[in-house]
Amino acid sequence: MDNIIQGIAIYALPVIFAITMHEAAHGYIAKHFGDLTAYHEGRISLNPIRHIDLVGTILVPLTLFVLSKLTVGAGFLFGWAKPVPVNFSNLRHPKRDMLWVAAAGPGANLLMAFFWALMIKLAILIPDSSFAKPLALMSVAGIEINVILMVLNLLPLPPLDGGRMAVSLLPHRLAYQFSRIEPYGFMILLVLLFSGMLGAVIGPAITWTKIIIVSMFGLYI
């Protein structure tokens, strides 16, 4: 039980930062390209309360985390926040600008992964501090959760960010046909998750992305 409580304490802050920055980035870039929907609803904010979904941000990740600890398995963290509202028709160039709005979320997670790598470097520089070990553990968790969110959201499956990026890049007719998958996208994602196929598909990308990031900072985790 102590191990579970410690794990929750380590992962809580990185998860909150990861989902907050991800969602706020979508709203900020949408505003930049002409859509003020998220701005008017107060979603371009670093206040996590505005983005947290009780089920997707708290209950599902917490359940998966606890189950992974109880079964002594590596597990696979999965969750979601309240999606930032974007009216793509309000964008100055809807099809083209959709690419940048969608890419903003994974881009924010990549920047956060770099931030947590820097925090590991800081922990190494203060080895005698009582904050060094907790900071290092939290930073490792921060890299992991941000890389998972980035890679997961880059899957070319609407309504994930990768799906919207694909719609932006495909020719109009193909983009329209592909976008019709969106109502079933979440169901497809859950099937992939619980069948184990999702981990098999994105697991190697997650592993190699983490290796590349920590190697850039001369780290080994």
N, C-alpha and C positions, 0 to 999 in steps of 0.2 A: 504493500500500500504506500509506504514512504517513497518507493521508487516511482510510483505513478504520480504522486503529488509533486515530487521534484521535477518530473518530466513536464507536467502541466505548467509549473512555474517558469520553466526554461522556455517553453514554446509559446506561452501566452502573448508576450510582447511582440516577438517577431511575426506571429500570425496577424495580430491586430495591425501592425505597421504595414505588412504586406498587402492586406486587403484594402486598407485605407488609401495607400499610395496608388494602388492599381486602379481603384474606382475613381479617385479624384483626378488622376491623369486623363482618363477618358473624358470626363467633364471639361477639364481645362482645354484640351485640344479641340473638343467640339466647339467650345466657345470661341477659340481662336479662329476656327474656320466658319463661324457665323451662326451656330446653333446655340441659343441661350436657354434651352430647356432645363438642363442640369443646373445652370446658374440661378435661374428663377426658383428652382426647388431647393436651393441651398445645398446641392450635392458636390459643388466644387469646394470641398472642405477637408481639412486634415483631422476633423473630429470623427473618431471611429464610430460613434453612436449613430451618425447619419448613414453609415454604410453597412452596419452589422445586420445580418439576418439571423434570427434566433436559431432556426433549424440549420441553415447552411454554414454559418460562421462559427457556431458554438456546439450544437448538439451532435451533428454528423462528424466533424473532425475529432471532437472529444471522445465519442463512442469508438471511432476507428483507432484512436490513439490508445485508449484503455484496453481494447481488445488485443491490439498488437503486443501490449505489455503482458497481458494475462496469458497469451498464447506463446510468449517468448519468440515472436516472429518479427521480421523487419517491418511488416505492415505497409500500408500505403495511405498517406494523408490525403484527404479529399474534402473539398468544401466549396462554398460560394458565398458571395455577399449580395446585398440588394443591388441589382444592376442599375447603373447610372442611366437615366432616361436620355436618349439621343433621338432627335427627329432628323433623320438623314436628309429629308427634303429641304430642311432649312440651311444645310451646308451650301456654301457658294458653288461648289462643284460636287454634287452629292456622291457620284460613283467614285471619283478620284479621291476626294477628301475622306471618304469612308475608310480608306486604307490607313490613313494616319491616325484617325480616331481609334480604330481597332488596335493598331500597333502600339498605342500609347500605354496600354495596360501592361503587356509583357515587357515593354521597354522600361517602365517604372520598376518592375520586379527585378530586371537585370541590374539597374542602378542600385537597388536595395541590396542585392547580393554582393556587389562591389563594396557597398558601405559596410556590410557585416564582415567582409574579408579584412577591411581596414581596422575594424574593431578587434579582430583576432590579433592583428599586428600590435595594436595598442595593449592588449592583454599581455602579450609577450614582453613588451617594454616595461611592464610594472609587475614582475613576477612575485614580488614580496607583498603586494597589496592584497587585502582580503577580497577585493573586487575582481581580481585577475581571473580566477577559475570560473566564477559565475558568468563573467563577461565572455570568456572564451566559449563556454558551453552554449550560452545564448546566441553567440555569433555563429557557431556551427549550425545551430537550429535555424538561424536567420537565412543562411546561405541555402540550406536544404529546402525550406518552405518556399522561398522566392524562386528558386530554380524549378521546383515542382510546378508552381503556379504559372511560371513563364512557359515552360515546355507544354504543359497541359493546355493552356489557352491558345497555343500556336497550332494545335491540331486543326486541320482544315474541315471542321464540322460546325456548321451553324447551329446554335447561336454563339459558339465560342469565337474569340477574336480571330483565330486563324480562318474560321469559316467566313467571317465578314471580309477579311483580307482577300480571300479567294474570290468572293463575289465582286470585290472591287477590281481585281486583276483580270477576271475572265471576260470574254466578249459578251455583249449584252444578252444574247439569246441563251448562251450557256449559263451566264450569271443568274438569269431568271429561273431557269430549271434547277440550278443548284440551290438557290435560296429557298425553294419549296421544301427542302429537307428540314428547315428550321423548326417547325412545330414538333418534329419527332427527334430533334437533336439531343435533348436532355435524356430522353428514354434510351436512345442508342448509347449515350455515354454511360448510363447506369448499367446497362447490359454488359458493356465492355469492362466496366469496373468489377462487377461481381462475378464475371466469368474468368477474370484474371487476364483477359486479353489486353486491357488498358495498360497494366503494368509491363506486360511483355513488349508492347509497342513503344511506350515512351520511357521505359526504364533505362535502356542504354543511353538515350539522349540526355536524360537527367544525370546519369553517372558521369558521362564525358564532359558535360557542361560544368559540373562541379569541379572536376579535375582541372579543366582549363582555367577556371576562375581562381582557384587556390594556387595553381602553378604560377599565374601572373603575379601573385603577391609573394611568391617564394614560400608557400605554406604547404603543409601536408596534414590532411585530416582524415 
